[in-house]
Amino acid sequence: MYTALYRKWRPMTFDDVISQPHITTTLSRQIAEGKTAHAYLFTGSRGTGKTTCARIFAKAVNCLNPHDGKPCLECEICRAADSGTLNDIIEIDAASNTGVEDIRDLRESAAYTPELCRFKVYIIDEVHMLSNQAFNALLKIMEEPPEHVKFILATTEIHKVPATIISRCQRFDFRRIRQEDITERLLYISEKEGVTLEREAAQTIARISDGAMRDALSLLDQCIAYSDHITAETVSDAAGIAGRDSLFEILGGLARRDAAGVLKTVDYLYSRSKDMARLCDELVVQLRNIMLIQLAPKNTELINALPGEIALLSELAGQFSTQQIFSYLDILESASVDMQRAVSKRTEFEMAMIKICSGSQPNSAKAGARTSDSDAAELISALSRRVSELENELRQIKRSGVSPSAAASQASKPEPAQLDMTAPPENVEGGANWEKVRLTDDMLRPFERWDEVLDRLTEVNPGCAGALKGSRGRYYENILLIEVQSEFFLNLFKKSENARSLRDVVREITGQSFSIRARQLKEPAQEKEDKLSKLIEQAKKADIPFDIN
């Protein structure tokens, strides 16, 4: 009968385990020196070797002729353990034996001495699935176990294991297996199996498996059934993933905002039975790679891509802004969640592509979540100052005896533009032209493309665009004057990256560079009074004290 590759090529000794030297070395030395613990806890993601190492340990600790703490694989104990006929090594699946009665049976059987071995070893897989009562029953025997009993607990969700259990075990954290190690192991196994596996195909399998050797071997098994000569295209067809060319066609289309071209590529992949959810995951991985290339171009080891893809990704990195990458990742993340309950995954994915190409923004709550704590503190501080200013102005109006309507009428009369204002920070301005040119109202003309600037800034930097709500632009030669409703803009644009975003967008829309200035518009008294009410409500929500008596 055919045996699956992940079972056939399961490591038999510590030397065969890959990417876990910090664990295999420690365990083999403990066995060699006779200093093994009574309980171990193996934790890590799936397919990293937890159960395999537990079996090797149980075999090695009972081996009749161990070599440096490793099983000989030739004695009676080793052969019986490998064949699964050794009654002294007991494997328990906690996922199907979750009750307290199962653990009570374990406690009763643990009292009896081993039949053939030196130690009776209990391997409890997926231990986090045990009930609270079962954990309490297990805790008692783990506190004071018989000398001939050892426990090995394995779990993928360590946070679900009670601290009382963890504290009584030696804990070993299994790492995700390195892609290079998976690639070499796949090439070795395929050679032994008489199958031709191209290195690029092995690298593709290693990337898809996400650090799980079992997943990699299962996919290799699937590819062998598909063809004896395995290429990267074979892996793509067998795994239902998009080929590299199709994936980069989609990324290029997103950069050009070519919705029709992107949807055509998606239709081609769908017709070839590609999984839309997996395609969404692949796009997330590649967008993450582009983000890392932008932010940390020298740390190529962080990039999850094939060597031949690095150059293509670097070229694409120049076509996206970091803010765009953040926005696209939010949209794809939302689409991935929606696909789990959608009637048509294809429709959900196509909607995500159209949102990206049309420049739509993700859920405002998610976008707002990206605001840093420092930005929030600055906005709250500015809000407090604004409330105080409006409180003082309202007191002055009340003390003067002038009715609010009369004050509003008086305040609404045109006043000379306050052009002799203090220059904002250098990050907002464009240079020394601020001091050289003195602007007057008759010099300034409406900046007719200001709405286009705001629309584009909403795509690139939504937080900054929000601060410019209700603003207007006027210009003189190469000087752009932004007149804003509140000082939030001035506070937010003290940060160089925000000012840079605005300058880049203006340059993109107009094709020329402007020196940018900003000032706050004068407000009529009635507008201030109405705005004060709104600000007081916001201040209450932000727990900001206020007093207008």
Helices and strands as residue ranges (DSSP letters): H 5-8, G 14-16, H 21-33, E 39-43, H 50-62, H 76-83, E 89-93, H 100-110, E 120-125, G 127-129, H 132-143, E 149-155, G 158-160, H 163-166, E 170-173, H 179-192, E 196-197, H 199-209, H 213-226, E 229-230, H 232-239, H 244-256, H 259-271, H 276-295, G 300-302, G 307-309, H 310-317, H 322-339, H 345-358, H 364-369, H 373-400, H 404-411, H 433-436, E 445-446, H 450-460, H 462-467, E 472-476, E 479-484, H 488-492, H 496-510, E 515-520, H 525-541
